[in-house]
Amino acid sequence: MALQGPIPINFEQVFPHGCYIVGQVEPVKDFEASTGGKFVQGRDKNTGELVWQVAVMDADPTVKAAQKTVAVKILAPVQPVPPAPMAGLPITPVEFDGMTVTPYVHQATGRLAYSIRAQEMRAPRPIGKPAPAASKDAA
């Protein structure tokens, strides 16, 4: 099968109405390496990059309330910094680049779930401004 591992996807496919930060950027715990009181941060199995996580709220008005908040994992050597808050907004809009989605079966519910990862977190681009062309080295 051609699809193996994380599936590349763009921000607009995951969050067509945008999304907002509703939590802090935090390190993801490596549950296998962490023991007792010793915290070990997780690393991506493919790249070796540290894994960080931030909770975001999907701005899609058709999404059920219980499904509005999702975690996006960010692969980065240092803790990513969220974009600056926008004047007049109580929550901060955010976009992600270099996104992938990995489907899996949630052990507790037996239902299909998705792990969302990104390489970069940034402020939204102005409406109508296209994303910069991807370089050949980005793959």
N, C-alpha and C positions, 0 to 999 in steps of 0.2 A: 504494500500500500504506500502511496506517495506521501501521505500525511503521517509524520512521526514526530513526536515531541510537541513543543509549543507551536501554536498556529499564529503566524503573523496577522495582525489586524490593525486597522487605524482607529484613531480616537473617535471619529465621527460614527463609525460602525458600532462602537460600544456605548457611547454617550451622545446620540444625535441631538439631544437638547442641552448638552453640557453637563457639568457636574461641579460640586462645591466641596471644599474641604470642611469636614466636621470633626476632625480629630487632629492629634499631633503626629508628626512623623516619628516612628519608633523603630528600634531594631527588632528584627524577627528572631525569636529564640530557636536555636538548634536543639531540639528536644533530646536527640540521641547523645550529643556531646556535653550538654549541660547536666551537672549532677549536684545534688544537695543545694548548697547556697551559691554554687559557681555558675554564672550565666555565660553561655557561649553564643555569640551571634551566628545566625545561619549564613551560609554561603550558597550561591547558585551552583548546582551540580555541573552545569556546562561551562560557565565562564569563570567561576571562582570568586565573583564579585560578592561583596556583602549584600545582604537582603534587608531592606527597610520596608515599612508598611505605613500606609495612611488611609484613614477612613474617609470616604467621599459619599456625598448624597447625589443620586441620579436626579437630574432636573426634569426627567420625562414625566409629564402629568398623568400618564396612563399606568405607571408602575404602582403596584400596591404598596401601601405604607410600610409593611413589614419587609419589603424587598428593596426599599429606596437606598439604604446604606450598604455599601460594599467596600471591601478592602482592596486596595491596589498595592501590589508589592513593587518596589523600585530597586533595581540593581545598580549600586553605586559604591565607589570606594570610600566616600565620606557621606555623612548624613545630609540628604537633600534638604534644601531650604524652600519652604512654600513661597509662592509669589506674595507680594505686598497686598494687603487688603485694598479694595477699591472704595473710594469715598462714596458714602451713601448706601453701601450694601452691608447688611449685618453678617454675611458669610462671604468667603473668598472663592471666586471662581478659579478653576484650575484646568489645565489640559496636560495630556501626557503624550510623549513621543516614544517610538520604538516599542509599541505595545504587542503583546502576545496573549493568547488565551489558551488554557489547557483544560479540557473537559475531564471530569472525574466523577466517580460515584461517591456521594457523601455517605460516610459509614453510618452515621446516626439515623439518617432518614431513608437511605437507599435510593435517593433521587439524584438525578444528574445535576452537577454543580460545575462552576468554572473558577479557575484560578487566573486572575488578571495580573500581568506583570508589565512593567514599563522600564525604559532606560533613562527617561528624563521627565521631570515635572516642571511646568512653567506656567506663566500667566497666559490667558487666552490671547490669540491673535485678533487684531481688529477685524470686524466683519468685512468680508470681501477680499481680505488679503490672503493669498494662497500660501500654503506651507512651502518652505524652501525645498528645492530639488534635493532628493536623496543622493548622497555620494555613492560611488561604486564600492567604497570601503565599508559602508554601513551594513552590508549583508553578512 
